[in-house]
């Protein structure tokens, strides 16, 4: 019954051999390759498989925005793929290691592998690889009939699997049918991948959510592509043959591998992403829910939410979620023809899925206070990591108002026009609270306040993980070196945000002090102080004798060095030369150097509606915070002129920095 409506419609159309208007237009754009596309149409007209013909039309009418790059032009740089493949064949253990270990906010630990070294040598000898200089190959002019026919036949074959039967035709076209995902080369992959992986699903449990069970059954085999963004980011998207050999690439390559394998079996999968951010996968399960999961160590589950678990932090709060869609957004195409639009929205295959994936999205509706009346479209901008306003949503003006639906809360936004490659801001910045209430950030130059700042940028992903490890760790004092008389003086209960200080009232002197962790731990700084708040010095002591953990780094006064202990239970501390009464402890997790650093020069800016960023002056920090005088209700930005580029906009509320 689910096909009945489509069959009736297609029967009427195809009995007259009528092609939809967009299909006919794309056939003309195909040039000499029109004959290949016509072969596919003729094939399904001959077999009288009307729904497959409808699927053919879907692919062709959306093909004019699809392309790949000519990977044959890569030249000597392509030897990287052969080199990685040789490591796999030799079962070299270095292949499993990432090129660098990302802690967030462009901070990395040492981890250079032989793959990176090989790539660096290639670039030194042949120059960098610019994938955008490769010849663009439009799908309409390159795809072959046998590729499409095999793709369509096998897609329909797996649609009959129990984990795909809940899909209607539109969902099938979106999540199973497409022969490509992004800009990877077109290959005839369907049959090969289907045959290679179908045996994995023979023992799938038949349940209410069998689509989830099927995805879980395949997950171990699809999560084999290791992320090596810093080498493969210069490469164009890899096709199935190359991906299956190297099992390494960017997050886009990881997504493509999962797409190939799961769609080959009829498991409905898509790729979602943040504007100007990372990508991961979404499963349309048998209950109609969208389940987010990741390519490495984050399998799909009914409660899984890759963004919330792995990506969300104060620095990466989501404004919108988008999906790479095969189907074109006709509203975007219409706008492309009428308006000068920002680069992000020049991709007509963006699908806004915020309402399905965001845990707290609200509407933003504002009056167009100023701007050109002949503009029909207004954009909502987010302040991105590249330190500029960039569009993340758009809407049409109606009655001098613009309304943006499903926008992430806890963010600062700027409504703007776009003309001649520039934004014209038509309203003051807006902070969208969790409850949907809006705070208009219009600097009051008549009223100023003293503000104390501890950071120039909020915690990122990596340092949030390190900060969370501090929770439930604790400090102890003792007078015996083996801590057999240990007294716990403080336990960390909340996630720290900066170098935190805690005063303690002991009324007794102790000679040994330590921090205890029942987990792996990463610490930048520890400090202990006497009653006069003088920092105490002593011999560094540690539960481990292994010098690789560098326990001395926790007491060197440098937040850019770290004590990293990968034991699941450990302690680190000081042995003083005599018992002393301790009045305060201080601790800072391993971080991305965005807290205030002494002897660094900072400049504070506020946003003036008519003039952009206006300086409030420069200061050298003396401590781990810095004070400024600023207008009330102002949007602010703090810049470090000594070192570091990461910065984020914020405003002050009750003495706290509220990030946007």
C-alpha positions in Angstrom: 0.0 0.0 0.0 2.9 2.4 0.7 3.7 2.5 -3.0 0.1 3.0 -4.2 0.1 6.8 -4.5 3.4 6.9 -6.3 2.4 4.1 -8.6 -0.8 5.8 -9.6 1.0 9.1 -10.3 3.9 7.5 -12.2 1.5 5.3 -14.2 -0.3 8.4 -15.5 2.9 10.2 -16.3 4.8 7.3 -17.9 1.9 6.0 -20.0 2.3 9.2 -21.9 6.2 9.0 -21.7 6.3 12.5 -20.2 9.4 13.7 -18.5 9.2 16.2 -15.6 10.4 19.7 -16.6 13.5 19.6 -14.4 14.5 16.3 -15.7 14.3 17.5 -19.3 16.3 20.6 -18.4 19.1 18.5 -16.8 19.2 16.2 -19.8 19.9 19.2 -22.0 22.7 20.3 -19.6 24.3 16.8 -19.9 25.5 17.5 -23.4 27.0 14.5 -25.0 26.3 12.4 -21.8 22.6 12.9 -22.4 22.5 9.5 -24.2 23.8 7.8 -21.0 21.0 9.2 -18.9 18.4 8.5 -21.5 19.5 4.8 -21.5 18.5 4.6 -17.8 15.1 6.2 -18.5 14.5 3.9 -21.5 15.6 0.9 -19.4 12.9 1.4 -16.8 10.3 2.4 -19.4 11.0 -1.0 -21.1 10.8 -3.0 -17.8 7.7 -1.0 -16.8 9.2 -0.5 -13.3 7.4 2.8 -12.7 8.8 3.5 -9.2 12.3 2.9 -10.3 11.7 5.3 -13.2 10.5 7.9 -10.6 13.7 7.3 -8.7 15.7 7.8 -11.9 13.9 11.1 -12.4 14.7 12.1 -8.8 18.4 11.5 -9.3 18.6 13.2 -12.7 16.7 16.3 -11.7 18.9 16.8 -8.7 22.1 15.9 -10.5 22.9 19.4 -11.8 24.4 20.5 -8.4 26.6 17.4 -8.0 30.2 17.1 -9.1 33.5 15.5 -8.2 37.2 16.5 -8.8 39.4 14.7 -11.2 41.6 12.7 -8.8 43.8 11.5 -11.7 45.3 15.0 -11.8 46.6 14.7 -8.2 49.9 13.4 -9.6 52.7 12.5 -7.2 50.7 13.4 -4.1 48.5 10.3 -4.8 51.4 8.1 -3.7 50.2 8.9 -0.1 47.3 6.5 -0.6 49.6 3.7 -1.8 51.9 4.3 1.1 49.1 4.0 3.7 47.8 0.9 1.9 51.2 -0.7 2.2 51.2 0.0 6.0 47.9 -1.8 6.3 49.1 -4.8 4.3 52.2 -4.9 6.6 50.0 -4.6 9.6 52.1 -1.7 10.8 50.8 -0.6 14.2 51.5 3.1 13.4 48.6 3.1 11.1 46.2 3.1 14.0 47.6 6.2 15.6 46.2 9.7 14.8 48.6 12.2 13.3 48.1 14.5 16.3 46.0 14.3 19.4 43.5 17.2 19.4 42.6 18.8 22.7 40.4 21.4 21.2 40.8 25.1 20.1 43.8 24.3 17.9 45.9 22.8 20.6 47.7 19.5 20.0 50.0 17.2 21.7 53.0 15.5 20.0 51.9 12.4 18.0 53.5 12.8 14.6 53.4 9.5 12.7 55.1 8.0 9.7 52.1 8.9 7.6 52.5 12.6 8.4 56.2 12.5 7.8 55.6 10.9 4.4 53.1 13.5 3.5 55.4 16.3 4.7 58.1 14.9 2.5 55.8 14.8 -0.5 54.8 18.4 -0.1 58.4 19.5 0.4 59.3 17.8 -2.9 56.2 18.6 -5.0 54.6 21.6 -3.3 51.2 21.6 -1.5 48.2 19.9 -3.0 45.4 22.3 -3.9 42.4 20.1 -4.5 40.3 23.1 -5.6 42.6 23.5 -8.7 41.6 20.0 -9.9 39.2 19.8 -12.9 35.6 19.8 -11.8 33.6 16.8 -13.2 29.9 17.5 -13.3 27.8 14.4 -12.7 25.4 15.2 -15.5 28.4 15.0 -18.0 30.2 12.0 -16.5 27.9 9.5 -14.8 27.3 6.3 -16.8 24.1 4.4 -17.4 25.4 1.1 -15.9 26.4 2.9 -12.7 23.0 4.4 -12.2 21.1 1.2 -13.1 23.1 -0.9 -10.7 22.7 1.8 -8.0 18.9 2.0 -8.4 18.4 -1.8 -8.7 20.4 -2.5 -5.5 18.8 0.4 -3.6 15.4 -1.0 -4.3 16.6 -4.5 -3.5 17.6 -3.4 0.0 14.5 -1.3 0.5 12.7 -4.6 1.0 14.9 -5.4 4.0 13.0 -5.2 7.3 15.2 -2.4 8.6 14.2 -0.2 5.6 10.5 -1.0 5.3 9.4 1.9 7.5 10.7 4.4 4.8 8.3 6.1 2.5 9.5 7.0 -1.0 10.8 10.4 -0.1 12.8 9.0 2.8 14.1 6.2 0.6 15.3 8.8 -1.9 17.0 10.8 0.8 18.7 8.1 2.9 19.2 5.0 0.7 19.0 5.8 -3.0 21.8 8.4 -3.7 24.8 7.1 -5.6 27.1 9.7 -3.8 27.2 11.7 -0.6 29.5 14.6 -1.1 32.1 15.3 -3.9 33.8 11.9 -3.9 34.5 10.3 -7.4 31.6 8.3 -8.8 32.3 4.6 -8.8 30.2 1.5 -9.3 30.2 0.6 -5.6 26.7 -0.7 -4.7 26.9 -4.4 -5.6 30.4 -4.8 -4.3 29.7 -3.3 -0.9 26.4 -5.1 -0.6 28.0 -8.5 -1.2 30.9 -7.7 1.2 28.8 -6.7 4.2 25.4 -8.5 3.8 26.5 -11.4 6.0 26.9 -9.1 9.0 23.1 -8.6 9.1 22.1 -12.3 9.1 21.7 -12.4 12.9 20.1 -9.0 13.4 17.5 -9.1 16.2 14.0 -8.5 14.9 12.5 -5.9 17.2 10.4 -2.7 17.2 13.6 -0.8 16.3 15.2 -3.1 13.8 16.8 -0.3 11.9 18.8 0.6 15.0 19.7 -3.1 15.5 21.0 -3.3 11.9 23.1 -0.2 12.3 24.6 -1.5 15.5 25.4 -4.8 13.9 27.4 -3.1 11.2 29.0 -0.4 13.4 32.2 -2.3 14.3 33.0 -2.8 10.7 32.2 0.7 9.5 34.1 2.5 12.3 37.5 1.4 11.0 38.4 4.7 9.2 40.8 6.6 11.4 40.7 10.4 11.5 43.8 12.0 10.2 42.4 15.4 9.3 45.8 17.3 9.4 47.2 15.2 6.5 44.1 14.4 4.5 42.4 17.8 4.7 44.3 18.9 1.6 42.9 15.8 -0.3 39.6 15.9 -2.2 36.9 13.5 -0.9 38.0 9.9 -1.3 35.9 7.5 -3.3 35.0 3.9 -2.2 38.0 2.2 -3.7 40.5 4.5 -2.1 38.7 4.7 1.2 38.5 0.9 1.5 42.3 0.7 1.0 43.6 3.5 3.2 40.9 3.4 6.0 42.1 6.9 7.0 40.9 10.4 6.2 38.9 13.4 7.4 35.6 13.4 9.2 34.0 13.7 5.7 35.8 10.6 4.6 34.7 8.8 7.8 31.1 9.8 7.1 31.4 8.7 3.4 32.6 5.2 4.4 29.7 4.7 6.8 27.3 6.0 4.2 28.6 3.6 1.6 28.3 0.5 3.8 25.1 1.2 5.6 23.2 2.4 2.6 24.4 -0.6 0.6 22.3 -2.7 3.1 19.3 -0.3 3.1 20.1 1.2 6.5 18.8 4.9 6.3 21.8 7.1 7.1 22.7 10.8 6.5 25.5 13.1 7.3 24.8 16.1 9.5 27.1 19.0 10.5 27.3 22.3 12.2 27.8 25.5 10.2 31.5 26.0 9.9 32.1 22.9 12.0 32.4 19.1 12.2 30.4 16.3 10.6 28.8 13.1 12.0 26.1 10.6 11.2 22.3 10.4 11.8 20.2 7.3 11.6 16.4 7.4 10.7 15.3 4.6 12.9 12.2 2.4 12.7 10.4 4.7 15.2 10.9 7.7 13.0 13.6 9.2 15.3 16.9 10.7 14.2 19.7 9.1 16.2 23.1 10.8 16.1 26.3 8.8 16.2 30.0 9.1 15.4 32.6 7.4 13.3 34.9 6.3 16.1 33.8 4.9 19.5 30.3 6.4 19.5 27.9 3.7 18.1 24.2 4.4 17.5 21.8 3.9 20.4 18.3 5.0 21.3 19.8 7.5 23.8 22.8 8.4 21.7 23.4 12.1 20.9 26.9 12.6 19.4 26.7 16.4 19.5 25.8 16.6 23.2 28.2 13.9 24.3 31.2 14.5 22.1 31.0 18.0 20.6 29.1 20.4 22.8 31.1 22.7 25.1 30.8 26.4 26.0 32.8 27.1 22.9 30.9 24.9 20.5 27.2 25.5 21.3 25.2 24.8 18.2 23.3 27.5 16.4 21.9 25.2 13.6 22.2 21.6 12.4 22.3 20.9 8.6 22.3 17.7 6.6 24.0 17.0 3.2 21.0 16.3 1.1 20.9 14.9 -2.4 17.6 16.8 -3.1 17.9 20.5 -3.9 16.3 23.1 -1.8 14.2 25.0 -4.3 13.8 28.0 -2.0 17.6 28.3 -1.9 17.8 28.0 -5.7 15.2 30.7 -6.1 17.2 33.0 -3.8 20.4 32.2 -5.6 18.8 33.6 -8.8 17.6 36.8 -7.1 20.0 37.8 -4.4 23.7 38.2 -3.7 24.0 35.6 -0.9 26.7 34.5 1.6 29.0 31.6 0.5 27.6 29.2 3.0 24.1 29.3 1.4 25.4 28.9 -2.1 25.1 25.2 -1.7 21.5 24.3 -2.7 21.8 20.9 -1.1 21.7 22.1 2.5 18.9 20.7 4.5 18.0 22.4 7.8 17.4 19.6 10.4 17.7 21.8 13.5 14.1 21.1 14.7 14.8 17.3 14.7 18.3 17.4 16.3 18.7 20.4 18.6 17.8 19.8 22.2 16.7 23.5 22.8 15.9 25.5 19.7 13.6 28.6 19.7 12.3 31.2 17.4 13.9 34.6 16.8 11.7 37.4 15.5 12.9 41.0 15.2 11.9 44.2 13.5 14.0 45.4 10.6 15.2 48.6 12.3 17.4 49.8 9.4 18.5 48.6 6.0 17.6 48.7 2.4 13.9 48.2 1.8 14.6 46.5 -1.6 16.2 43.6 0.1 13.8 40.6 0.4 16.1 38.4 2.5 17.6 38.8 6.0 20.3 36.6 7.4 21.0 35.6 11.0 24.7 35.6 11.7 26.8 33.8 14.3 30.2 34.9 15.4 32.4 32.1 14.2 35.8 30.8 15.2 37.3 32.7 12.3 36.5 35.9 14.3 33.8 37.2 12.0 30.0 37.3 11.6 28.8 34.5 9.3 25.3 33.6 8.2 23.7 30.5 9.7 20.1 31.1 8.7 17.9 33.2 6.4 14.4 34.3 6.1 12.2 36.6 4.0 11.0 40.0 5.3 7.3 40.2 6.0 5.7 43.4 7.3 9.1 44.8 8.2 9.8 41.8 10.4 12.1 38.8 10.0 11.4 35.5 11.8 13.9 32.7 12.1 12.6 29.4 13.3 14.5 26.7 15.2 17.6 28.6 16.3 19.9 27.2 19.0 19.5 28.9 22.4 22.4 30.1 24.5 23.9 32.0 21.5 24.5 35.6 20.4 23.1 36.4 16.9 23.3 39.4 14.5 20.5 40.0 11.9 22.0 41.4 8.7 21.6 42.1 5.0 24.2 40.8 2.5 25.3 42.8 -0.5 28.5 43.0 -2.5 30.1 40.4 -0.4 29.5 42.3 2.8 27.1 42.2 5.7 25.0 45.3 6.6 23.8 44.8 10.2 20.1 45.9 10.6 19.6 45.3 14.3 21.7 45.2 17.5 23.1 41.8 18.6 20.7 39.4 20.3 21.3 36.8 23.0 18.8 34.0 22.9 18.2 32.6 26.3 17.4 28.9 27.0 13.7 29.9 27.6 13.5 31.7 24.3 13.7 35.2 25.8 15.8 37.7 23.9 18.4 40.1 25.4 19.2 43.0 23.1 22.8 43.9 23.5 22.9 47.6 22.8 25.9 49.3 24.6 24.8 52.0 27.1 27.6 54.5 26.8 26.0 56.6 29.6 26.4 53.9 32.2 29.6 52.0 32.7 30.8 49.3 35.1 33.9 47.6 36.3 34.2 44.1 35.1 36.6 41.3 36.0 37.5 38.8 33.2 39.1 35.4 33.6 39.0 34.2 30.0 39.1 35.4 26.4 37.4 32.3 25.0 35.3 29.7 26.8 36.3 26.1 27.3 36.6 24.1 24.2 35.9 20.4 23.6 39.2 19.0 24.6 39.7 21.1 27.7 36.1 20.5 28.8 36.9 16.8 28.9 40.0 17.5 31.0 38.0 19.8 33.2 35.3 17.1 33.8 38.0 14.7 35.0 38.6 17.0 37.9 35.2 16.4 39.4 35.2 14.0 42.4 39.0 14.4 42.7 40.2 15.6 46.1 42.9 17.1 48.2 44.5 15.6 51.3 47.0 16.6 53.9 49.1 14.4 56.2 52.1 14.4 58.6 53.3 10.9 57.5 54.9 10.5 54.2 52.9 7.4 53.4 49.6 9.4 54.0 48.4 6.8 56.5 47.1 9.7 58.6 45.6 11.5 55.6 42.8 14.0 56.1 40.7 15.0 53.1 40.3 18.8 53.1 38.4 19.4 49.9 36.6 17.5 47.1 35.9 19.1 43.7 32.2 18.9 43.0 31.7 21.1 40.0 33.3 21.4 36.6 36.0 24.0 36.9 36.2 26.8 34.3 39.5 28.5 35.1 42.2 28.5 37.7 40.0 27.9 40.8 40.9 28.8 44.3 39.4 27.3 47.5 40.1 28.5 51.0 40.4 25.9 53.8 40.4 26.4 57.6 42.5 23.6 59.1 43.8 25.1 62.4 46.6 22.6 62.2 50.0 22.3 60.5 50.8 19.6 57.9 53.9 18.6 56.0 52.5 16.6 53.1 49.8 17.7 50.6 48.4 15.9 47.6 45.7 15.8 44.9 44.1 12.4 44.5 42.3 11.2 41.3 40.4 7.9 40.7 40.7 8.4 37.0 43.2 9.4 34.4 44.1 13.0 35.0 45.5 16.1 33.2 46.6 19.0 35.3 48.2 22.3 34.2 48.8 23.8 37.7 48.4 23.1 41.4 49.2 25.5 44.1 49.1 25.5 48.0 49.3 28.6 50.1 50.0 29.4 53.8 48.0 31.8 56.1 49.8 34.8 54.5 48.7 33.5 51.0 52.4 32.8 50.2 52.7 30.1 47.6 54.4 27.0 49.2 57.4 25.2 47.7 58.6 21.7 48.4 59.7 18.4 46.8 57.3 17.2 44.2 55.9 13.7 45.1 53.8 11.4 43.0 52.3 7.9 43.1 54.1 6.9 40.0 57.8 6.8 39.5 57.4 7.0 35.7 59.0 10.4 34.7 57.0 10.5 31.4 54.0 11.9 33.4 56.1 15.0 34.2 54.7 15.7 37.7 57.0 18.7 38.0 54.9 20.5 35.4 52.0 20.8 37.8 54.1 23.1 40.0 56.2 25.1 37.5 53.9 28.2 37.3 53.4 27.6 33.5 49.8 26.8 32.4 51.2 25.7 29.0 52.9 22.6 30.5 50.9 19.7 31.9 51.1 16.7 34.2 49.3 13.9 32.4 48.8 10.6 34.2 47.0 7.8 32.3 46.7 5.5 35.4 43.2 5.1 36.6 44.2 6.0 40.2 47.0 8.3 41.0 48.1 11.2 43.2 50.5 14.1 43.1 51.6 16.6 45.7 54.3 18.4 47.7 56.5 17.3 50.6 57.2 20.5 52.6 60.4 21.0 54.6 58.3 21.4 57.8 54.7 21.3 58.8 52.8 24.4 57.8 49.2 25.5 58.2 47.6 25.6 54.7 44.9 28.2 54.0 44.2 27.8 50.3 44.5 25.4 47.4 44.5 26.3 43.7 44.0 24.1 40.7 43.8 24.4 36.9 43.0 21.5 34.5 44.9 21.0 31.2 43.6 23.8 29.0 43.8 25.6 25.7 45.6 28.7 27.1 42.5 30.9 26.9 42.5 31.9 30.6 44.1 35.2 31.5 47.9 34.8 31.7 50.1 37.2 33.7 52.5 39.4 31.7 50.3 39.1 28.6 48.8 42.2 27.0 45.0 42.3 26.4 42.6 44.7 24.6 38.9 44.9 25.3 36.4 45.8 22.5 32.7 46.6 22.6 30.3 46.5 19.7 28.9 49.8 18.6 25.9 49.4 16.4 27.0 52.1 14.0 30.8 51.5 14.0 31.6 47.8 14.7 34.3 46.9 17.2 35.5 49.9 19.4 38.5 49.6 21.6 38.2 50.2 25.4 42.0 50.1 25.8 44.9 47.8 26.4 46.2 46.4 29.6 49.0 44.0 30.8 47.6 41.3 33.1 49.4 41.0 36.5 47.4 38.0 37.8 45.1 35.3 36.3 42.3 37.8 35.8 42.1 41.4 34.4 39.8 44.3 35.2 38.3 46.8 32.7 35.7 49.6 32.7 33.0 48.8 30.0 29.6 50.2 29.0 26.7 48.3 30.5 24.7 45.9 28.3 27.5 45.8 25.7 28.6 43.0 23.5 32.3 42.5 24.3 35.4 40.8 22.8 38.8 40.3 24.6 42.0 39.9 22.5 45.4 38.7 23.6 48.1 40.6 21.8 50.9 38.6 23.2 49.9 35.1 22.1 47.0 33.0 21.0 44.3 33.7 18.4 41.1 32.1 19.8 38.5 34.6 21.1 34.8 34.7 21.5 32.1 37.3 22.0 30.4 37.7 25.4 28.4 40.0 27.6 28.4 40.5 31.4 25.5 39.4 33.5 25.7 39.6 37.3 29.4 39.7 37.1 29.8 36.6 34.9 30.9 36.3 31.3 28.1 35.0 29.2 29.5 33.5 26.0 27.9 33.6 22.6 
